[in-house]
Every structure is written in structure tokens, then in C-alpha cells.
């Protein structure tokens, strides 16, 4: 089977300082964490009252396609049940 992303949900994991999302390979779930540094820079003093968490989730949404491509490539190299995607994985 191939990795798919049928569920668009994602969440911010404060402990890991990353956005978490789930992929599926058949009946198996695969957890992915995207470090916030991979999502680009965020100015904590940005106007509009947007929280850091909201900004990270919005950045993830804007980059979803390339993030899922990077997740699929990581999964194709080595099949595990959990991955952390870093900024270097998008270069």
C-alpha cells in the first residue's frame, strides 16, 4: 500500500514544538511531526493578535502539499510509525 492523508486534521504539539498530522498506509497509522522551524519564520510580535499556535497551523495549511510530499518520501525511504520532519528535509 501507499501512504495517504485522508484526514486533514493537524494539531500543535507544544512539547515537541511541532505540528502533528497522521498518514495512513492501509490500516496502519503513521504519525508525523513538522518542526516549527520547517514552517518558516514567525514573528511573535506580529500584529492582529494571532497566537504562535494559530500561525504555525496556518503555515502548515499553506504548505500542506509540500509537507505531505516530504512525509511520503521519508516514509518510502524507511517505514516506521513516527517521523519528525525538519527544515533540512525540505531543501
Biopython code that builds the backbone (N, CA, C, O; Angstrom):
import numpy as np
from Bio.PDB.StructureBuilder import StructureBuilder

atoms = [
    (1, "UNK", "N", (0.853, -1.185, 0.000)),
    (1, "UNK", "CA", (0.000, 0.000, 0.000)),
    (1, "UNK", "C", (0.894, 1.243, 0.000)),
    (1, "UNK", "O", (2.094, 1.188, 0.272)),
    (2, "UNK", "N", (0.266, 2.328, -0.309)),
    (2, "UNK", "CA", (0.969, 3.602, -0.291)),
    (2, "UNK", "C", (0.434, 4.492, 0.810)),
    (2, "UNK", "O", (-0.689, 4.327, 1.288)),
    (3, "UNK", "N", (1.251, 5.416, 1.190)),
    (3, "UNK", "CA", (0.874, 6.361, 2.232)),
    (3, "UNK", "C", (-0.147, 7.345, 1.680)),
    (3, "UNK", "O", (0.018, 7.870, 0.579)),
    (4, "UNK", "N", (-1.201, 7.594, 2.449)),
    (4, "UNK", "CA", (-2.212, 8.582, 2.064)),
    (4, "UNK", "C", (-2.540, 9.445, 3.269)),
    (4, "UNK", "O", (-2.214, 9.104, 4.406)),
    (5, "UNK", "N", (-3.181, 10.551, 3.004)),
    (5, "UNK", "CA", (-3.528, 11.514, 4.047)),
    (5, "UNK", "C", (-5.015, 11.864, 3.933)),
    (5, "UNK", "O", (-5.366, 12.985, 3.565)),
    (6, "UNK", "N", (-5.885, 10.898, 4.250)),
    (6, "UNK", "CA", (-7.320, 11.125, 4.069)),
    (6, "UNK", "C", (-7.934, 12.083, 5.089)),
    (6, "UNK", "O", (-8.997, 12.651, 4.841)),
    (7, "UNK", "N", (-7.281, 12.264, 6.221)),
    (7, "UNK", "CA", (-7.814, 13.123, 7.273)),
    (7, "UNK", "C", (-6.995, 14.410, 7.325)),
    (7, "UNK", "O", (-5.803, 14.357, 7.631)),
    (8, "UNK", "N", (-7.593, 15.559, 7.037)),
    (8, "UNK", "CA", (-6.838, 16.806, 7.000)),
    (8, "UNK", "C", (-6.515, 17.406, 8.374)),
    (8, "UNK", "O", (-5.910, 18.475, 8.445)),
    (9, "UNK", "N", (-6.908, 16.736, 9.467)),
    (9, "UNK", "CA", (-6.641, 17.329, 10.777)),
    (9, "UNK", "C", (-5.151, 17.391, 11.082)),
    (9, "UNK", "O", (-4.348, 16.577, 10.626)),
    (10, "UNK", "N", (-4.836, 18.385, 11.863)),
    (10, "UNK", "CA", (-3.476, 18.582, 12.367)),
    (10, "UNK", "C", (-3.605, 19.287, 13.690)),
    (10, "UNK", "O", (-4.626, 19.914, 13.971)),
    (11, "UNK", "N", (-2.573, 19.188, 14.505)),
    (11, "UNK", "CA", (-2.611, 19.841, 15.811)),
    (11, "UNK", "C", (-1.210, 20.319, 16.158)),
    (11, "UNK", "O", (-0.216, 19.845, 15.608)),
    (12, "UNK", "N", (-1.155, 21.272, 17.085)),
    (12, "UNK", "CA", (0.137, 21.773, 17.527)),
    (12, "UNK", "C", (0.534, 21.037, 18.794)),
    (12, "UNK", "O", (-0.237, 20.988, 19.752)),
    (13, "UNK", "N", (1.717, 20.471, 18.805)),
    (13, "UNK", "CA", (2.260, 19.766, 19.966)),
    (13, "UNK", "C", (3.259, 20.691, 20.648)),
    (13, "UNK", "O", (4.388, 20.851, 20.182)),
    (14, "UNK", "N", (2.839, 21.298, 21.752)),
    (14, "UNK", "CA", (3.659, 22.270, 22.466)),
    (14, "UNK", "C", (4.962, 21.655, 22.968)),
    (14, "UNK", "O", (6.009, 22.300, 22.918)),
    (15, "UNK", "N", (4.907, 20.425, 23.447)),
    (15, "UNK", "CA", (6.092, 19.762, 23.991)),
    (15, "UNK", "C", (7.158, 19.569, 22.910)),
    (15, "UNK", "O", (8.337, 19.832, 23.147)),
    (16, "UNK", "N", (6.751, 19.118, 21.745)),
    (16, "UNK", "CA", (7.693, 18.886, 20.640)),
    (16, "UNK", "C", (7.965, 20.152, 19.837)),
    (16, "UNK", "O", (8.890, 20.191, 19.026)),
    (17, "UNK", "N", (7.169, 21.174, 20.061)),
    (17, "UNK", "CA", (7.257, 22.414, 19.294)),
    (17, "UNK", "C", (7.148, 22.093, 17.805)),
    (17, "UNK", "O", (7.984, 22.486, 16.991)),
    (18, "UNK", "N", (6.072, 21.356, 17.485)),
    (18, "UNK", "CA", (5.872, 20.865, 16.124)),
    (18, "UNK", "C", (4.381, 20.711, 15.845)),
    (18, "UNK", "O", (3.563, 20.630, 16.761)),
    (19, "UNK", "N", (4.052, 20.674, 14.569)),
    (19, "UNK", "CA", (2.691, 20.386, 14.141)),
    (19, "UNK", "C", (2.621, 18.892, 13.841)),
    (19, "UNK", "O", (3.480, 18.343, 13.152)),
    (20, "UNK", "N", (1.593, 18.252, 14.364)),
    (20, "UNK", "CA", (1.410, 16.815, 14.210)),
    (20, "UNK", "C", (0.292, 16.542, 13.208)),
    (20, "UNK", "O", (-0.738, 17.216, 13.210)),
    (21, "UNK", "N", (0.511, 15.540, 12.350)),
    (21, "UNK", "CA", (-0.540, 15.073, 11.460)),
    (21, "UNK", "C", (-0.360, 13.582, 11.240)),
    (21, "UNK", "O", (0.692, 13.022, 11.548)),
    (22, "UNK", "N", (-1.382, 12.949, 10.712)),
    (22, "UNK", "CA", (-1.404, 11.488, 10.580)),
    (22, "UNK", "C", (-1.505, 11.097, 9.109)),
    (22, "UNK", "O", (-2.262, 11.688, 8.338)),
    (23, "UNK", "N", (-0.720, 10.085, 8.744)),
    (23, "UNK", "CA", (-0.835, 9.455, 7.434)),
    (23, "UNK", "C", (-1.322, 8.030, 7.639)),
    (23, "UNK", "O", (-1.271, 7.505, 8.751)),
    (24, "UNK", "N", (-1.789, 7.409, 6.574)),
    (24, "UNK", "CA", (-2.283, 6.037, 6.651)),
    (24, "UNK", "C", (-1.670, 5.197, 5.546)),
    (24, "UNK", "O", (-1.610, 5.608, 4.388)),
    (25, "UNK", "N", (-1.220, 4.020, 5.925)),
    (25, "UNK", "CA", (-0.767, 3.011, 4.975)),
    (25, "UNK", "C", (-1.657, 1.802, 5.217)),
    (25, "UNK", "O", (-1.389, 0.975, 6.088)),
    (26, "UNK", "N", (-2.716, 1.718, 4.432)),
    (26, "UNK", "CA", (-3.709, 0.677, 4.691)),
    (26, "UNK", "C", (-4.349, 0.927, 6.041)),
    (26, "UNK", "O", (-4.892, 2.004, 6.287)),
    (27, "UNK", "N", (-4.287, -0.068, 6.918)),
    (27, "UNK", "CA", (-4.890, 0.084, 8.240)),
    (27, "UNK", "C", (-3.922, 0.655, 9.278)),
    (27, "UNK", "O", (-4.303, 0.849, 10.432)),
    (28, "UNK", "N", (-2.671, 0.927, 8.880)),
    (28, "UNK", "CA", (-1.669, 1.432, 9.814)),
    (28, "UNK", "C", (-1.622, 2.950, 9.811)),
    (28, "UNK", "O", (-1.619, 3.581, 8.754)),
    (29, "UNK", "N", (-1.586, 3.533, 11.011)),
    (29, "UNK", "CA", (-1.424, 4.974, 11.157)),
    (29, "UNK", "C", (0.058, 5.295, 11.305)),
    (29, "UNK", "O", (0.808, 4.570, 11.959)),
    (30, "UNK", "N", (0.459, 6.390, 10.687)),
    (30, "UNK", "CA", (1.832, 6.859, 10.771)),
    (30, "UNK", "C", (1.785, 8.308, 11.237)),
    (30, "UNK", "O", (1.167, 9.154, 10.589)),
    (31, "UNK", "N", (2.442, 8.594, 12.366)),
    (31, "UNK", "CA", (2.438, 9.955, 12.919)),
    (31, "UNK", "C", (3.608, 10.743, 12.370)),
    (31, "UNK", "O", (4.730, 10.245, 12.275)),
    (32, "UNK", "N", (3.325, 11.970, 12.014)),
    (32, "UNK", "CA", (4.355, 12.882, 11.530)),
    (32, "UNK", "C", (4.340, 14.145, 12.378)),
    (32, "UNK", "O", (3.282, 14.639, 12.768)),
    (33, "UNK", "N", (5.528, 14.654, 12.652)),
    (33, "UNK", "CA", (5.699, 15.916, 13.365)),
    (33, "UNK", "C", (6.558, 16.813, 12.480)),
    (33, "UNK", "O", (7.632, 16.409, 12.035)),
    (34, "UNK", "N", (6.083, 18.029, 12.226)),
    (34, "UNK", "CA", (6.838, 19.011, 11.448)),
    (34, "UNK", "C", (7.314, 20.072, 12.420)),
    (34, "UNK", "O", (6.508, 20.796, 13.004)),
    (35, "UNK", "N", (8.639, 20.164, 12.595)),
    (35, "UNK", "CA", (9.184, 21.177, 13.496)),
    (35, "UNK", "C", (8.806, 22.568, 12.998)),
    (35, "UNK", "O", (8.765, 22.809, 11.792)),
    (36, "UNK", "N", (8.530, 23.476, 13.919)),
    (36, "UNK", "CA", (8.078, 24.812, 13.521)),
    (36, "UNK", "C", (9.125, 25.533, 12.683)),
    (36, "UNK", "O", (8.769, 26.368, 11.852)),
    (37, "UNK", "N", (10.392, 25.239, 12.878)),
    (37, "UNK", "CA", (11.438, 25.873, 12.073)),
    (37, "UNK", "C", (11.277, 25.529, 10.593)),
    (37, "UNK", "O", (11.667, 26.314, 9.729)),
    (38, "UNK", "N", (10.710, 24.370, 10.300)),
    (38, "UNK", "CA", (10.490, 23.956, 8.908)),
    (38, "UNK", "C", (9.329, 24.716, 8.268)),
    (38, "UNK", "O", (9.186, 24.724, 7.045)),
    (39, "UNK", "N", (8.512, 25.346, 9.085)),
    (39, "UNK", "CA", (7.352, 26.081, 8.585)),
    (39, "UNK", "C", (7.682, 27.519, 8.231)),
    (39, "UNK", "O", (6.816, 28.248, 7.747)),
    (40, "UNK", "N", (8.913, 27.939, 8.463)),
    (40, "UNK", "CA", (9.313, 29.310, 8.172)),
    (40, "UNK", "C", (9.390, 30.116, 9.450)),
    (40, "UNK", "O", (9.132, 29.601, 10.538)),
    (41, "UNK", "N", (9.736, 31.353, 9.318)),
    (41, "UNK", "CA", (9.893, 32.203, 10.494)),
    (41, "UNK", "C", (8.557, 32.757, 10.938)),
    (41, "UNK", "O", (7.647, 32.948, 10.131)),
    (42, "UNK", "N", (8.451, 33.005, 12.200)),
    (42, "UNK", "CA", (7.234, 33.583, 12.776)),
    (42, "UNK", "C", (7.652, 34.661, 13.756)),
    (42, "UNK", "O", (8.483, 34.433, 14.636)),
    (43, "UNK", "N", (7.080, 35.813, 13.598)),
    (43, "UNK", "CA", (7.372, 36.932, 14.487)),
    (43, "UNK", "C", (6.348, 36.920, 15.610)),
    (43, "UNK", "O", (5.164, 37.162, 15.374)),
    (44, "UNK", "N", (6.795, 36.639, 16.835)),
    (44, "UNK", "CA", (5.887, 36.569, 17.986)),
    (44, "UNK", "C", (5.174, 37.894, 18.254)),
    (44, "UNK", "O", (4.153, 37.926, 18.940)),
    (45, "UNK", "N", (5.705, 38.962, 17.722)),
    (45, "UNK", "CA", (5.079, 40.262, 17.944)),
    (45, "UNK", "C", (4.231, 40.695, 16.754)),
    (45, "UNK", "O", (3.921, 41.877, 16.603)),
    (46, "UNK", "N", (3.858, 39.742, 15.915)),
    (46, "UNK", "CA", (3.055, 40.079, 14.727)),
    (46, "UNK", "C", (1.730, 40.693, 15.145)),
    (46, "UNK", "O", (1.153, 40.328, 16.170)),
    (47, "UNK", "N", (1.265, 41.620, 14.342)),
    (47, "UNK", "CA", (0.004, 42.281, 14.652)),
    (47, "UNK", "C", (-1.182, 41.368, 14.411)),
    (47, "UNK", "O", (-1.029, 40.274, 13.866)),
    (48, "UNK", "N", (-2.364, 41.813, 14.815)),
    (48, "UNK", "CA", (-3.567, 41.052, 14.563)),
    (48, "UNK", "C", (-3.932, 40.099, 15.672)),
    (48, "UNK", "O", (-4.982, 39.461, 15.603)),
    (49, "UNK", "N", (-3.111, 39.976, 16.688)),
    (49, "UNK", "CA", (-3.449, 39.120, 17.819)),
    (49, "UNK", "C", (-3.366, 37.630, 17.525)),
    (49, "UNK", "O", (-3.892, 36.829, 18.297)),
    (50, "UNK", "N", (-2.727, 37.239, 16.440)),
    (50, "UNK", "CA", (-2.604, 35.828, 16.106)),
    (50, "UNK", "C", (-1.614, 35.165, 17.061)),
    (50, "UNK", "O", (-0.512, 35.668, 17.275)),
    (51, "UNK", "N", (-2.017, 34.041, 17.625)),
    (51, "UNK", "CA", (-1.127, 33.326, 18.526)),
    (51, "UNK", "C", (-0.095, 32.548, 17.712)),
    (51, "UNK", "O", (-0.285, 32.305, 16.520)),
    (52, "UNK", "N", (0.985, 32.168, 18.361)),
    (52, "UNK", "CA", (2.010, 31.372, 17.687)),
    (52, "UNK", "C", (1.410, 30.070, 17.180)),
    (52, "UNK", "O", (1.690, 29.662, 16.053)),
    (53, "UNK", "N", (0.591, 29.413, 17.991)),
    (53, "UNK", "CA", (-0.024, 28.151, 17.583)),
    (53, "UNK", "C", (-0.864, 28.321, 16.321)),
    (53, "UNK", "O", (-0.773, 27.508, 15.401)),
    (54, "UNK", "N", (-1.662, 29.352, 16.274)),
    (54, "UNK", "CA", (-2.500, 29.617, 15.103)),
    (54, "UNK", "C", (-1.638, 29.896, 13.880)),
    (54, "UNK", "O", (-1.949, 29.439, 12.779)),
    (55, "UNK", "N", (-0.552, 30.647, 14.070)),
    (55, "UNK", "CA", (0.342, 30.956, 12.953)),
    (55, "UNK", "C", (1.013, 29.688, 12.424)),
    (55, "UNK", "O", (1.150, 29.522, 11.212)),
    (56, "UNK", "N", (1.432, 28.797, 13.317)),
    (56, "UNK", "CA", (2.078, 27.554, 12.882)),
    (56, "UNK", "C", (1.088, 26.669, 12.122)),
    (56, "UNK", "O", (1.440, 26.079, 11.101)),
    (57, "UNK", "N", (-0.138, 26.578, 12.613)),
    (57, "UNK", "CA", (-1.148, 25.768, 11.933)),
    (57, "UNK", "C", (-1.504, 26.359, 10.573)),
    (57, "UNK", "O", (-1.719, 25.622, 9.611)),
    (58, "UNK", "N", (-1.567, 27.677, 10.491)),
    (58, "UNK", "CA", (-1.843, 28.338, 9.204)),
    (58, "UNK", "C", (-0.696, 28.106, 8.230)),
    (58, "UNK", "O", (-0.925, 27.861, 7.045)),
    (59, "UNK", "N", (0.530, 28.181, 8.720)),
    (59, "UNK", "CA", (1.695, 27.924, 7.860)),
    (59, "UNK", "C", (1.671, 26.485, 7.361)),
    (59, "UNK", "O", (1.970, 26.220, 6.196)),
    (60, "UNK", "N", (1.313, 25.555, 8.248)),
    (60, "UNK", "CA", (1.197, 24.153, 7.846)),
    (60, "UNK", "C", (0.159, 24.014, 6.736)),
    (60, "UNK", "O", (0.410, 23.352, 5.729)),
    (61, "UNK", "N", (-0.998, 24.633, 6.917)),
    (61, "UNK", "CA", (-2.064, 24.547, 5.911)),
    (61, "UNK", "C", (-1.592, 25.079, 4.559)),
    (61, "UNK", "O", (-1.898, 24.497, 3.518)),
    (62, "UNK", "N", (-0.850, 26.180, 4.577)),
    (62, "UNK", "CA", (-0.361, 26.776, 3.334)),
    (62, "UNK", "C", (0.671, 25.888, 2.639)),
    (62, "UNK", "O", (0.792, 25.911, 1.414)),
    (63, "UNK", "N", (1.411, 25.109, 3.423)),
    (63, "UNK", "CA", (2.482, 24.263, 2.884)),
    (63, "UNK", "C", (2.105, 22.787, 2.845)),
    (63, "UNK", "O", (2.959, 21.937, 2.595)),
    (64, "UNK", "N", (0.846, 22.480, 3.087)),
    (64, "UNK", "CA", (0.405, 21.081, 3.244)),
    (64, "UNK", "C", (0.898, 20.166, 2.126)),
    (64, "UNK", "O", (1.390, 19.075, 2.410)),
    (65, "UNK", "N", (0.784, 20.570, 0.892)),
    (65, "UNK", "CA", (1.152, 19.716, -0.234)),
    (65, "UNK", "C", (2.637, 19.334, -0.178)),
    (65, "UNK", "O", (2.981, 18.160, -0.311)),
    (66, "UNK", "N", (3.508, 20.318, 0.019)),
    (66, "UNK", "CA", (4.941, 20.017, 0.065)),
    (66, "UNK", "C", (5.304, 19.241, 1.331)),
    (66, "UNK", "O", (6.230, 18.430, 1.311)),
    (67, "UNK", "N", (4.593, 19.476, 2.421)),
    (67, "UNK", "CA", (4.831, 18.724, 3.653)),
    (67, "UNK", "C", (4.444, 17.259, 3.455)),
    (67, "UNK", "O", (5.178, 16.360, 3.865)),
    (68, "UNK", "N", (3.302, 17.023, 2.834)),
    (68, "UNK", "CA", (2.886, 15.646, 2.589)),
    (68, "UNK", "C", (3.814, 14.952, 1.594)),
    (68, "UNK", "O", (4.046, 13.749, 1.713)),
    (69, "UNK", "N", (4.346, 15.679, 0.624)),
    (69, "UNK", "CA", (5.333, 15.100, -0.292)),
    (69, "UNK", "C", (6.587, 14.678, 0.472)),
    (69, "UNK", "O", (7.109, 13.583, 0.260)),
    (70, "UNK", "N", (7.069, 15.552, 1.363)),
    (70, "UNK", "CA", (8.256, 15.230, 2.160)),
    (70, "UNK", "C", (7.981, 14.050, 3.085)),
    (70, "UNK", "O", (8.850, 13.203, 3.288)),
    (71, "UNK", "N", (6.782, 13.992, 3.644)),
    (71, "UNK", "CA", (6.402, 12.873, 4.516)),
    (71, "UNK", "C", (6.380, 11.561, 3.734)),
    (71, "UNK", "O", (6.852, 10.534, 4.220)),
    (72, "UNK", "N", (5.834, 11.602, 2.534)),
    (72, "UNK", "CA", (5.777, 10.401, 1.688)),
    (72, "UNK", "C", (7.177, 9.924, 1.324)),
    (72, "UNK", "O", (7.441, 8.722, 1.328)),
    (73, "UNK", "N", (8.070, 10.847, 1.011)),
    (73, "UNK", "CA", (9.452, 10.484, 0.675)),
    (73, "UNK", "C", (10.160, 9.871, 1.881)),
    (73, "UNK", "O", (10.874, 8.878, 1.741)),
    (74, "UNK", "N", (9.970, 10.452, 3.053)),
    (74, "UNK", "CA", (10.589, 9.902, 4.268)),
    (74, "UNK", "C", (10.064, 8.498, 4.541)),
    (74, "UNK", "O", (10.828, 7.605, 4.907)),
    (75, "UNK", "N", (8.780, 8.307, 4.367)),
    (75, "UNK", "CA", (8.163, 7.005, 4.603)),
    (75, "UNK", "C", (8.642, 5.975, 3.580)),
    (75, "UNK", "O", (8.825, 4.807, 3.925)),
    (76, "UNK", "N", (8.845, 6.383, 2.340)),
    (76, "UNK", "CA", (9.307, 5.469, 1.300)),
    (76, "UNK", "C", (10.743, 4.998, 1.563)),
    (76, "UNK", "O", (11.100, 3.870, 1.221)),
    (77, "UNK", "N", (11.570, 5.870, 2.176)),
    (77, "UNK", "CA", (12.956, 5.501, 2.485)),
    (77, "UNK", "C", (13.035, 4.469, 3.595)),
    (77, "UNK", "O", (13.827, 3.529, 3.528)),
    (78, "UNK", "N", (12.215, 4.648, 4.610)),
    (78, "UNK", "CA", (12.245, 3.763, 5.779)),
    (78, "UNK", "C", (10.870, 3.772, 6.429)),
    (78, "UNK", "O", (10.419, 4.810, 6.912)),
    (79, "UNK", "N", (10.212, 2.643, 6.445)),
    (79, "UNK", "CA", (8.856, 2.561, 7.004)),
    (79, "UNK", "C", (8.914, 2.412, 8.517)),
    (79, "UNK", "O", (9.375, 1.403, 9.049)),
    (80, "UNK", "N", (8.430, 3.454, 9.193)),
    (80, "UNK", "CA", (8.337, 3.469, 10.651)),
    (80, "UNK", "C", (6.946, 3.948, 11.018)),
    (80, "UNK", "O", (6.130, 4.233, 10.141)),
    (81, "UNK", "N", (6.671, 4.038, 12.311)),
    (81, "UNK", "CA", (5.344, 4.512, 12.724)),
    (81, "UNK", "C", (5.341, 5.972, 13.161)),
    (81, "UNK", "O", (4.287, 6.513, 13.495)),
    (82, "UNK", "N", (6.515, 6.624, 13.164)),
    (82, "UNK", "CA", (6.592, 8.010, 13.587)),
    (82, "UNK", "C", (7.802, 8.681, 12.931)),
    (82, "UNK", "O", (8.870, 8.080, 12.819)),
    (83, "UNK", "N", (7.623, 9.926, 12.503)),
    (83, "UNK", "CA", (8.689, 10.695, 11.861)),
    (83, "UNK", "C", (8.657, 12.125, 12.368)),
    (83, "UNK", "O", (7.596, 12.654, 12.701)),
    (84, "UNK", "N", (9.824, 12.745, 12.423)),
    (84, "UNK", "CA", (9.920, 14.181, 12.669)),
    (84, "UNK", "C", (10.549, 14.799, 11.437)),
    (84, "UNK", "O", (11.676, 14.466, 11.071)),
    (85, "UNK", "N", (9.823, 15.694, 10.803)),
    (85, "UNK", "CA", (10.311, 16.386, 9.609)),
    (85, "UNK", "C", (10.940, 17.707, 10.046)),
    (85, "UNK", "O", (10.328, 18.492, 10.770)),
    (86, "UNK", "N", (12.163, 17.937, 9.596)),
    (86, "UNK", "CA", (12.890, 19.143, 9.961)),
    (86, "UNK", "C", (13.074, 20.024, 8.728)),
    (86, "UNK", "O", (12.773, 19.610, 7.608)),
    (87, "UNK", "N", (13.562, 21.221, 8.938)),
    (87, "UNK", "CA", (13.762, 22.155, 7.828)),
    (87, "UNK", "C", (14.688, 21.570, 6.771)),
    (87, "UNK", "O", (14.489, 21.822, 5.582)),
    (88, "UNK", "N", (15.679, 20.808, 7.161)),
    (88, "UNK", "CA", (16.615, 20.237, 6.193)),
    (88, "UNK", "C", (15.936, 19.239, 5.258)),
    (88, "UNK", "O", (16.442, 18.988, 4.164)),
    (89, "UNK", "N", (14.818, 18.671, 5.657)),
    (89, "UNK", "CA", (14.100, 17.725, 4.826)),
    (89, "UNK", "C", (13.335, 18.369, 3.682)),
    (89, "UNK", "O", (12.779, 17.667, 2.837)),
    (90, "UNK", "N", (13.299, 19.708, 3.644)),
    (90, "UNK", "CA", (12.567, 20.426, 2.606)),
    (90, "UNK", "C", (13.507, 21.140, 1.646)),
    (90, "UNK", "O", (13.051, 21.900, 0.792)),
    (91, "UNK", "N", (14.795, 20.914, 1.769)),
    (91, "UNK", "CA", (15.775, 21.596, 0.894)),
    (91, "UNK", "C", (16.172, 20.713, -0.234)),
    (91, "UNK", "O", (16.983, 21.107, -1.072)),
]
sb = StructureBuilder()
sb.init_structure("model")
sb.init_model(0)
sb.init_chain("A")
sb.init_seg("    ")
for serial, (resi, resn, name, xyz) in enumerate(atoms, 1):
    if name == "N":
        sb.init_residue(resn, " ", resi, " ")
    sb.init_atom(name, np.array(xyz, "f"), 0.0, 1.0, " ", f" {name:<3s}", serial, name[0])
structure = sb.get_structure()
